[in-house]
Amino acid sequence: MNKKTRIYFGPPLAILTEKETNTMEISGRLNRTAERYMEILKGAQLQFSEAERACLTHICDFGFMSPLEIRELPDEVLMTTFEADGLDKPALAAKLEDASYAQLVAIVEDLGF
C-alpha cells in the first residue's frame, strides 16, 4: 500500500468524485474505479507483432493521448511515415478499426502512454 500523497484533481477526477463528501469516500471511489479500470485493461489485450508495436509507439511517442487521439489511431497508422520490416499498415489499421475503445486504451496503456 502506498503512503498518502497529494494529487491534483483535474476535471475528470472532480466529476468522478463530486458526490463524495469526505476523504474516505473520495479515496474509496478512486480505488474502486482504478481496480475496475485495471480489470477492463486485463480483458482488453490485443496481440501485436514487434513491428506493429514499434509503429504504435512511434505514433504515441509525443506523450499524452487524449480519448479522441486514441480513437484516431487507425487513421494515424495509415498516415504515419514510420516503416519497419514486416509492418503491414493497412492490416494494423484494420485491426485497430475493429478494436473496441477499451482495447485501444489497453494498447496505449501497455505502451506506457
Secondary structure, DSSP 4 states (H G I P E B T S, - for coil): -PPP------HHHHHHTTT--SHHHHHHHHHHHHHHHHHHHHHT-----HHHHHHHHHHHTTS---HHHHHTHHHHHHH-----TT--HHHHHHHHHHS-HHHHHHHHHHTT-
